[in-house]
Amino acid sequence: MSKKNLKQLAEKMREIDFTMLSTHSPGGTIGARPMSNNRDVDYDGDSWFFTTQDTQMVADIEQNPQVGLSFQGKAGLLGMRPFFIAIEGQAELIRDKAAFAKHWTRDLDRWFEQGVDTPGLVLIKVHAKSAHYWDGEEEGEVLIDRGAFVGGP
């Protein structure tokens, strides 16, 4: 049974557009929201998402930057095995137009009509600490900062 590394996980993640970004909300609850990676998936351990300052998600991250990302790949079609990955990471809120421009895609114009000049625009960078995966037969964990496989059956 082979163990996956960060490069192999990145290949699997390439076709997954949406993730659930989970934060620690007031009162000890967990808040989860669907977020698009806008096909910015040359995954090196960092994920990037756009939102606006007035969201509960931003307030949650300001209070506790520990977040989770949950991805699910295509499964079942033509015998494809499922693929799930759960990432634990540290979120950073970025309010810099140069950073916005670096990660901007035209598809974002649908949600943010003024582009990088949208009032209150925030870029969320999630730096992964670990990634746990399961592909229907194999599971394991990669520590992102080291890029090393650390577990599995």
C-alpha positions in Angstrom: 0.0 0.0 0.0 1.6 3.3 -1.1 1.5 6.4 1.0 0.7 9.8 -0.6 2.9 12.9 -0.3 1.9 16.6 -0.7 2.5 16.5 -4.5 0.2 13.5 -4.9 -2.5 15.1 -2.8 -2.2 18.3 -4.8 -2.9 16.3 -8.0 -6.0 14.8 -6.5 -7.2 18.3 -5.3 -6.7 19.9 -8.7 -10.3 19.2 -9.9 -12.0 20.0 -6.6 -13.4 23.6 -6.7 -15.3 23.8 -3.4 -14.4 23.2 0.1 -16.1 23.7 3.4 -14.1 26.2 5.5 -14.8 25.6 9.2 -14.1 28.1 12.0 -14.6 28.3 15.7 -17.7 30.5 16.2 -19.0 32.2 19.4 -20.2 30.0 22.2 -18.0 27.1 21.1 -19.9 26.2 18.0 -18.3 25.3 14.7 -19.3 27.3 11.6 -18.8 25.8 8.2 -19.2 27.6 4.8 -18.7 26.5 1.2 -15.9 28.4 -0.4 -14.5 28.2 -3.9 -10.7 28.0 -4.5 -11.4 29.6 -7.9 -9.2 26.9 -9.5 -6.2 28.4 -7.7 -5.1 24.8 -7.0 -1.3 24.6 -7.5 -1.4 23.3 -4.0 1.7 23.8 -1.9 -0.1 23.9 1.5 -1.7 27.2 1.1 -5.4 27.8 0.1 -6.8 31.2 -0.9 -10.4 32.4 -0.6 -12.2 35.8 -1.1 -14.9 37.2 1.1 -15.9 40.5 2.7 -15.1 42.0 6.0 -18.7 42.0 7.2 -19.0 38.2 7.5 -19.2 36.0 10.6 -16.4 33.9 9.1 -14.0 36.9 9.2 -15.0 37.7 12.8 -14.4 34.0 13.8 -10.9 34.0 12.2 -10.1 37.3 14.0 -10.9 35.6 17.3 -9.3 32.2 16.5 -7.3 31.6 13.3 -7.4 27.8 13.6 -9.5 26.5 10.8 -10.4 23.3 8.9 -11.0 22.7 5.2 -12.9 19.6 4.0 -12.7 18.5 0.4 -14.6 15.7 -1.5 -13.6 14.6 -4.9 -15.7 12.9 -7.6 -16.7 9.4 -6.8 -18.8 6.6 -8.2 -18.7 7.6 -11.8 -17.2 4.8 -13.9 -15.8 3.1 -10.9 -13.9 6.1 -9.5 -12.9 5.6 -5.9 -14.0 8.4 -3.5 -11.4 11.0 -2.4 -11.7 12.9 0.8 -9.2 15.3 2.4 -9.5 17.2 5.7 -7.0 20.0 6.2 -6.1 21.6 9.5 -4.5 25.0 9.2 -4.0 28.6 10.3 -5.9 31.4 8.6 -4.6 34.8 7.8 -6.7 37.8 6.7 -5.1 39.8 4.0 -6.3 43.3 3.0 -3.8 44.1 0.3 -4.8 44.9 -3.3 -1.6 43.5 -4.7 -2.3 40.2 -3.1 -5.9 40.4 -4.3 -4.7 40.9 -7.9 -2.3 38.0 -7.6 -5.1 35.6 -6.8 -8.0 37.2 -8.8 -9.8 35.4 -11.5 -12.5 36.7 -13.8 -15.0 34.3 -12.3 -14.9 36.3 -9.1 -16.4 39.3 -10.9 -19.8 37.6 -10.5 -19.6 37.9 -6.7 -17.5 41.1 -6.4 -18.6 43.5 -9.1 -15.9 46.1 -8.3 -13.1 43.5 -8.5 -10.1 44.1 -6.3 -11.6 47.6 -5.5 -14.7 46.0 -3.8 -15.2 47.8 -0.4 -14.3 45.5 2.5 -12.8 42.8 0.3 -10.7 40.3 2.3 -8.4 37.5 1.1 -8.2 34.5 3.4 -5.0 32.5 3.2 -5.1 29.2 5.0 -1.7 27.7 5.6 -2.2 23.9 6.2 -0.4 22.2 9.0 -1.7 18.7 8.2 -3.8 16.9 5.7 -5.6 13.7 6.4 -6.9 11.8 3.3 -8.9 8.8 2.5 -9.4 7.4 -1.0 -11.7 4.4 -0.4 -8.9 2.0 0.3 -6.0 4.0 1.7 -5.8 6.7 4.3 -3.0 8.7 5.8 -1.8 12.0 7.0 0.8 14.4 5.6 2.4 17.1 7.8 2.5 20.0 5.4 5.4 21.9 6.9 7.5 18.8 6.5 5.8 17.3 3.4 6.1 13.9 5.0 3.7 11.0 5.4 3.1 10.3 9.1 0.4 7.6 9.4 -2.3 5.3 8.1 -3.2 1.7 8.5 
